[in-house]
Amino acid sequence: MTDPRTKSVLGKGLSALIPRIPDHAEPAAAPPLPKEAGQSNSIVEVEIARISPNPFQPRQNFDQKSLDELKESIRQNGIIQPVTVRRLVTGTIELISGERRVRASQELGLKTIPAFVIKVDTDAEMLELGLIENLQREDLNPIEVALSFKRLIDECKLTQDQVAEKVGKERSTVTNVLRLLRLPERIQAGVREGKLSMGHARALLGAGDERTQLKLYAKVLNDGWSVRKVEEAVKGKDAGTARRSGSGAEKGGTPMRGDAAFQPIETRLRHKFGTKVTIRKNSGGGGEIAVEYYNADDLERLIDMLEG
């Protein structure tokens, strides 16, 4: 069973477990993983060949250009921030964070690397710690972030509120990032590869059906459509659907309809609530504001926002 004292610091990232090292401090000179390396918060030189990768690594893409820049930095300045590892009872040395530094060091032909050795007893702790540390570094792409949030929820049994607290984000941010996983795989791949911005991806979510999303995605790639252009195309589709289906329902026998004058207000509300908002009016001067939600958690989030 996880020690609650250990659990309480996991949400703070590795900084809660590892002391800050002054700039002048040097890694402890020691043979590869000596006896004291099993102790928490020890810093030693570890043979790179003995380090096994983190099985819970959320990063899927390692940009070679970025890796080359890191290699040059290590060549010039050495490794400023040690990697973090844990030692299993089997004697295996398992990486927690710092895979880019390990890869860059390997490509440079280095034999050892400075490492913090910390005590992490269970795979659940390892998963949570590794995911949160990577999320706090803020260099994952949006899909990797979404998958990390999902793993924290599914495998670490955290709520969206708990995830938001641990990574220092608003709950609405966590909800909106998770929604990216509803996009077709082809569009998710585009986000991973940097072909599509987070703004484009969120705009495509409003298109609803996969066929329309893929059609608009092609427009972004081939014609360079802006986020605003995608949003306008989605709005045009919604307006056409409403007219064909007679939706927007009637109030007092008067059809409800959209109005172009409301579009700036809809955009502001959409950004505020992190979801699609539609304003419709009737001929009597009244109307309705429709705020979409996507699941029970999303509804609860919106209610919290509306209640202030």
Secondary structure, DSSP 8 states (H G I E B T S, - for coil): ---HHHHHHHTT-GGGTS----TT------SSS-GGGGSTTEEEEEEGGGEE--TT-------HHHHHHHHHHHHHH--SS-EEEEE-TTS-EEEEE-HHHHHHHHHHT-SEEEEEE----SHHHHHHHHHHHHHHHT-S-HHHHHHHHHHHHHTS---HHHHHHHHT--HHHHHHHHHGGGS-HHHHHHHHTTSS-HHHHHHHHTT-SHHHHHHHHHHHHHH---HHHHHHHHHHHHHHHHHHHT-S-EETTEE-EE-GGGHHHHHHHHHHHTS-EEEEE-TTS-EEEEE---SHHHHHHHHHHHT-
